[in-house]
Amino acid sequence: GRVYHRPIVAVNFSRESRRALELTMRLCPASTPIEVLHVVDLREDEDAPLAEQLRLRQEREDAARRALGRFLAPYRETGRVMESRLRFGDPCECILAEARERDSDLLTLGMSSANPPTALTEGVLRHSRCDVLISRHAAPPATLPDGGGAPAS
């Protein structure tokens, strides 16, 4: 297999994102720094007055930095080098731009197998200049109201 030296993992703090990061860690040498990118989508605030847009951006940036720090804390304790990045705007455009700017050789996204591919996933696959790994994970099994699993037959 190919050895990757400039991986980037796009995360949204979901379980699928965590698994995508862990898969990337297994694929890359332990000495390889992994860039972890979170995109804050500010498009819904575009109609607000400028002062309000700036305040909302700062609040979202602060919250995203804290969440990204919490998300990466367990991995940093292992000694693995993680470079965290935040971008603002359209998630697909930001992910692709970050991968180009960093000359990434692997871009990893996580998604649930229970859901169809999203416009984000399709856009990244269609326009990426590097290898793309979509880490798909099955949804957890449904449980019965009493907490037990599905009955065996």
SETOR-250134 format. One record per residue (C-alpha): residue number from 1; chain; x, y, z. Coordinates in nm, 2 decimals. Layout:
<sites>
(NUM,'A',(X,Y,Z))
...
</sites>
This chain:
<sites>
(1,'A',(0.00,0.00,0.00))
(2,'A',(0.08,0.36,-0.03))
(3,'A',(0.23,0.56,0.26))
(4,'A',(0.07,0.90,0.32))
(5,'A',(0.27,1.19,0.46))
(6,'A',(0.03,1.49,0.45))
(7,'A',(-0.31,1.36,0.56))
(8,'A',(-0.60,1.58,0.64))
(9,'A',(-0.91,1.47,0.83))
(10,'A',(-1.23,1.68,0.81))
(11,'A',(-1.43,1.65,1.13))
(12,'A',(-1.77,1.76,1.25))
(13,'A',(-1.72,1.61,1.60))
(14,'A',(-1.94,1.31,1.52))
(15,'A',(-1.87,0.95,1.60))
(16,'A',(-1.81,0.90,1.23))
(17,'A',(-1.55,1.18,1.23))
(18,'A',(-1.37,1.02,1.53))
(19,'A',(-1.36,0.69,1.35))
(20,'A',(-1.23,0.85,1.04))
(21,'A',(-0.95,1.01,1.24))
(22,'A',(-0.86,0.68,1.40))
(23,'A',(-0.85,0.51,1.06))
(24,'A',(-0.62,0.77,0.93))
(25,'A',(-0.39,0.73,1.23))
(26,'A',(-0.37,0.36,1.16))
(27,'A',(-0.29,0.42,0.79))
(28,'A',(-0.01,0.68,0.85))
(29,'A',(0.32,0.63,1.01))
(30,'A',(0.33,0.73,1.38))
(31,'A',(0.57,1.01,1.29))
(32,'A',(0.33,1.17,1.04))
(33,'A',(0.15,1.48,1.17))
(34,'A',(-0.22,1.47,1.10))
(35,'A',(-0.41,1.78,1.01))
(36,'A',(-0.76,1.79,1.16))
(37,'A',(-0.99,2.04,1.00))
(38,'A',(-1.32,2.17,1.12))
(39,'A',(-1.53,2.40,0.90))
(40,'A',(-1.76,2.65,1.06))
(41,'A',(-2.04,2.73,0.82))
(42,'A',(-2.13,3.09,0.85))
(43,'A',(-2.35,3.12,0.54))
(44,'A',(-2.68,3.14,0.74))
(45,'A',(-2.55,3.46,0.91))
(46,'A',(-2.48,3.65,0.58))
(47,'A',(-2.81,3.85,0.60))
(48,'A',(-2.74,3.99,0.95))
(49,'A',(-2.59,4.33,1.00))
(50,'A',(-2.21,4.34,0.98))
(51,'A',(-2.16,4.40,1.36))
(52,'A',(-2.39,4.10,1.43))
(53,'A',(-2.20,3.89,1.17))
(54,'A',(-1.87,3.97,1.34))
(55,'A',(-2.00,3.89,1.69))
(56,'A',(-2.15,3.56,1.57))
(57,'A',(-1.83,3.47,1.39))
(58,'A',(-1.63,3.53,1.71))
(59,'A',(-1.87,3.33,1.92))
(60,'A',(-1.87,3.04,1.68))
(61,'A',(-1.49,3.05,1.64))
(62,'A',(-1.44,3.04,2.02))
(63,'A',(-1.69,2.75,2.05))
(64,'A',(-1.53,2.56,1.76))
(65,'A',(-1.18,2.60,1.90))
(66,'A',(-1.29,2.46,2.24))
(67,'A',(-1.48,2.17,2.08))
(68,'A',(-1.19,2.09,1.85))
(69,'A',(-0.95,2.09,2.16))
(70,'A',(-1.19,1.85,2.34))
(71,'A',(-1.22,1.63,2.03))
(72,'A',(-0.84,1.60,1.99))
(73,'A',(-0.75,1.57,2.36))
(74,'A',(-0.75,1.19,2.38))
(75,'A',(-0.53,1.16,2.08))
(76,'A',(-0.28,1.42,2.19))
(77,'A',(-0.23,1.22,2.51))
(78,'A',(-0.09,0.94,2.30))
(79,'A',(0.19,1.17,2.17))
(80,'A',(0.06,1.17,1.82))
(81,'A',(0.11,1.51,1.65))
(82,'A',(-0.22,1.67,1.55))
(83,'A',(-0.24,2.00,1.38))
(84,'A',(-0.59,2.16,1.43))
(85,'A',(-0.73,2.40,1.17))
(86,'A',(-1.05,2.60,1.15))
(87,'A',(-1.19,2.75,0.84))
(88,'A',(-1.51,2.95,0.78))
(89,'A',(-1.75,2.92,0.49))
(90,'A',(-1.89,2.65,0.27))
(91,'A',(-1.77,2.31,0.40))
(92,'A',(-1.70,2.15,0.07))
(93,'A',(-1.51,2.45,-0.07))
(94,'A',(-1.31,2.49,0.26))
(95,'A',(-1.21,2.13,0.28))
(96,'A',(-1.09,2.12,-0.08))
(97,'A',(-0.91,2.46,-0.04))
(98,'A',(-0.73,2.34,0.27))
(99,'A',(-0.62,2.01,0.10))
(100,'A',(-0.48,2.21,-0.20))
(101,'A',(-0.31,2.47,0.02))
(102,'A',(-0.15,2.20,0.24))
(103,'A',(-0.07,1.98,-0.07))
(104,'A',(-0.24,1.69,0.11))
(105,'A',(-0.19,1.34,-0.02))
(106,'A',(-0.49,1.20,0.17))
(107,'A',(-0.82,1.36,0.26))
(108,'A',(-1.05,1.16,0.50))
(109,'A',(-1.41,1.21,0.58))
(110,'A',(-1.64,1.00,0.80))
(111,'A',(-2.00,0.92,0.72))
(112,'A',(-2.27,0.68,0.84))
(113,'A',(-2.36,0.38,0.63))
(114,'A',(-2.72,0.44,0.73))
(115,'A',(-2.74,0.76,0.53))
(116,'A',(-2.69,0.82,0.15))
(117,'A',(-2.38,1.02,0.05))
(118,'A',(-2.43,1.40,0.11))
(119,'A',(-2.36,1.68,-0.13))
(120,'A',(-2.04,1.75,0.08))
(121,'A',(-1.92,1.39,0.03))
(122,'A',(-2.00,1.39,-0.34))
(123,'A',(-1.84,1.73,-0.39))
(124,'A',(-1.52,1.63,-0.22))
(125,'A',(-1.50,1.31,-0.42))
(126,'A',(-1.56,1.48,-0.75))
(127,'A',(-1.32,1.77,-0.70))
(128,'A',(-1.03,1.65,-0.48))
(129,'A',(-0.68,1.65,-0.62))
(130,'A',(-0.56,1.39,-0.37))
(131,'A',(-0.67,1.05,-0.26))
(132,'A',(-1.00,1.06,-0.06))
(133,'A',(-1.09,0.80,0.20))
(134,'A',(-1.46,0.79,0.31))
(135,'A',(-1.48,0.61,0.64))
(136,'A',(-1.82,0.45,0.64))
(137,'A',(-1.96,0.31,0.97))
(138,'A',(-2.28,0.12,1.02))
(139,'A',(-2.54,0.27,1.25))
(140,'A',(-2.55,0.11,1.59))
(141,'A',(-2.81,-0.17,1.62))
(142,'A',(-3.16,-0.07,1.74))
(143,'A',(-3.24,-0.15,2.10))
(144,'A',(-3.57,-0.25,2.24))
(145,'A',(-3.74,-0.01,2.49))
(146,'A',(-3.62,-0.23,2.78))
(147,'A',(-3.26,-0.18,2.67))
(148,'A',(-3.21,-0.53,2.54))
(149,'A',(-3.11,-0.60,2.19))
(150,'A',(-3.32,-0.76,1.92))
(151,'A',(-3.46,-1.10,2.03))
(152,'A',(-3.27,-1.40,1.90))
(153,'A',(-3.47,-1.64,1.69))
</sites>
